[in-house]
């Protein structure tokens, strides 16, 4: 692979996720923090209008606007649809022959800790992931089931990099510890890219534990679409922990447990994510896999 020529650090894809917003603003004030000798680094506030009003989005979710057919559709005129086209032309490696890498900064109300969601299983991403987990042993690696070539997510517009998701932190709130952890991981990624370009990136030798998303499940609802049960107390905040057949998943308002009826063990993530209520998602299921770089 050719050297990576540009890294885009994107914050505020969702306007109420303050960690990325304030990190981008910090990097704008102090660009020396993200400057490296072998590539250009840009810090981009993705959704400034939503950030101004402290809402996830203005018209539609910006992080669902990056399918190729939507980016090429001149009739999509919402604010986020237009902003997605602007971002695509600024940072996408698909519009230029040079290698670009994206770090899309997000926060979640779920107890996800530090999670790096790979844009693809490109060998560089696996090498980067191996290095990150050697420095941050508690960092989790996630691979989405969405096809990168027809994905609506911002991270899909470059094959290299991915999404850095941190939590749990409420919407519209800054958590100093998670802010610092995010900044540290961003710095480590930049250092890793620099090492790669200089031919000194350490080789990955240990197998990686990777979580693959396999689907999502909604809350139990009645015929009117109203939620009839909550996340069970025994499952709440247990992201990345095993959910076995017969384990409690939900608790009805009458106090009755609803159990997981799947036939195999899964590892739920984004459990009770506040932003996913409108999307009909109570949690996402993953499978755990050991992979070699």
N, C-alpha and C positions, 0 to 999 in steps of 0.2 A: 504494500500500500504506500502511496505517496505521503509525504509529510502533511500533517494537518495545518492548514493555513489560517483558519479562523475559528474561534470559539464564541458562541453567543450564549450569554447568561440571561435568561428570560425570567422575569418576576411579574406578579400581578396578572397572570392569565385569568385568574379570578380575583375580582376587586376587593373581596373581603378576606383574602389570605395575606396577612400583613408581613409575614416573614420575608417572602420573596420581594414584596414591594419595597420594604425598607432596606433590604440588602442591595437591590439595584440602585436605590438612591444613594446609599453609602458608597458604592463603587463608582457612581457618577462623580461624587465629591472627591474621591480619592482613587483615581484610576491606577495609581501605582500598585494598589493591592492586587489587581488582577492582571497587570502587565507581565508578559514573559517575552523572552528574546526571539523565539522562533516562530511565533504566530501572533495574529491580531486578536484581541479580546474586546467584545462589545457587550455592554449591559443594556438591556432593553426592557422598558415597562410595557407589557403587552396590551393591557386594557386600561388606559389612563382614565377614561370616562367612568368606568365602573369603580376604579380606585378612588376617584374623587367623591363618589356618593357612597362608598363603603358597601357596595352590593356585589354579589357574585358576577352579575352581568347586567347589561343595559337592556338588550332585546332578547338575545339567545346566548347560550353557553359558548363562549369563544373556543373552548377546548373540544368542541364538536363541529368545528367549521373548516377542517383542513382536508376533507376528501378532495381528490383531484377534480371530480366532476363539479364540486361546489366552488372550488377556487377558479375554475374556468367558466363558471356560469355568470354572465353579465347581468342577469336579472335578479340576483340575490343582492338586496340593497340594505339589509339591516346593518346597524353599526358594527356588530361583531363580524358579519360576513365581509364587509369592506376592510375591516382591520386585519382579518385573517389573510386577505390577499396582499396587504401591505407587508405583513410579517413574512409571508412566504417569499416575497421578492427580496426582502432584506437578508434573511438568514438561511434560506433553503439551499442545500447542496445540489438540489435537482435543477437549479437555474444557473449553475456555474460548474465548470470542470474541476474546480479546486475542492479539497476535502474540508468540510465544515463539521463542527461538533456542536450539539445543543445541550445545554443544561437548563431544563425547565423546572423552576422552583415552585413547589406546592406545599401546603399544609393541610392537615386533615383533623377532624374531631375524633377520629378513631385512634386507638392505641397502637399505632403502627411503628412507633419509634423512628429510626432512620431506615428508609427504604429507597433503594435505587431501582427504578423500573427501566429496564434496558429498551432502547429504541428498536433494537434488533439483536439477533444472536451473532452478529459480525464478530470475527475472531478478536478484533481490537476491543470491542465492548466486553468480551469475556475476560480478556487480559486485564482491562481496566477494573472490572468487577472483582477479579481475584486480588488485585492490589488493594482495592478499597477495603475488602473484607479482612485483609491481613493487617491493615492499619486500624480498622474499626470492626472488631470481631462481632459486635452486636448488630451491624448493618445487615439488613435483609435484601436479597436480590429477587426481583420479580420480573417475569416475562408475561406480557399480555397475550391473550389468545387472538387479539385483533390482528389481522393481516396488515403489516406495516405499509403495504403498497395501496391499500384502500382504507386507511384508518382516518378517522376524523380528528385525531389528537395532534396537538402541536408537535410533540416529539417525533411524529412520523415523517416530518418534512426533511429530516436528515437521518441517514442510516447510523450515524455515530452519536453516542451520548445517550441521553434519556431524561427521565423525570426523577428529581429528588423530592421525595415525599416525606414530611416529618409530622409527628403527632404523638400524643394527642394535644391539640391546642384549639380553643374555641374560635369560631369565626369572628373576625374583627378584633382579635386580641394578639398582642405580642408576648411571647414567652422567651425570656432572656436566655435560658439554657439552650432551648431548641434553636434560637437565632444563632448563638455562637457555634453550636454543632453544625448547623447548615453552612455557615461561613467557613468552618474548618474543612468540611468535606469538599466544598467548592474549590478551596485552595489546593487540596490534595489532588483533585481532578486536573487542575491546571498544571500542577507540578508533574503529574503523570504524562500529560500531553507533551510537555516540554522534554521529558526524558525520552519519550517515544521518538520525537523528532530528532533528538540528538543520538539516538541509537543506544541509549543506556537504560531503557525501561526494563525492570527486572522481569524475568520469565516466570510465568505462573507454573507452579509445580503441584500444588495441592488441589484435589477435586473441589468443585464448588457446590454448595447447596443452593438450588434455585427453585423458586415457587412459580408454578405455571397456573395462570387463571384458567378455569374450565367452565365458568358460568356464574350466574348470580341468582339470588332468590329474593322474592318480595316478602313483605309482612303479610300475615293472614288478613284478608279483607272481606267485607260483606258485599252484598249485591250492589250497594251504592258506592263501592270503592273505598269505604272508610276502614281505617286500620282497626283490627280486632285484637291485636296482641302486640306486646313489646318484646325486645330482646330479653331473653331469660337472664336473671342475675348471675347464673353460673357460667354464662357465655360472655356477658358484657366485659369489654376490655381485654378479651383473651385472643386478640389477633395473632395469627400464626401458630396457635396452639391446636392440637388435634381435636377434631369433632368426630366422634365415633357413632356408628349406628346405634340408635336408642338414647343418645344423649339429649338433654333438654335444649331446645333452640329458642322457643318463644314462651311467654307467659301471658295468658289472656287477662283481661281486666277483671275477670271473675276469679282469678288465681289458679287457673288450670294450665298445666304445662303442655306444650306442643313439642314433640320429639322429632329428632332427625331420623328420617326414614330411608336414607340412602343405604346402599349396600357396601360402601367402602369408606374408609377414613378420609376426611378432607381437612383442609387447614383454612378456616375462614379469615378474611381480611376485610378492611373497610366496614367493620362491624358497627352498625348504628351511626354511620356517617351522616351528619346533618344535611349535607347538600344532596344526598341521594334519596331523601324522602320523596322529592318531586319526581325522581326518575323511577320510582317503584323498586328500589333496591334496598334490602335490609342488610345484606352482606354479599361478598363475592366468595366463591369457593376456589381453592387452589389445591394442586397436588404438589408434593415435594419430590424433587429429583436431584440426584447427585450427578454432576456432569464434569467431564474433563475439558480443560482448555486446549 
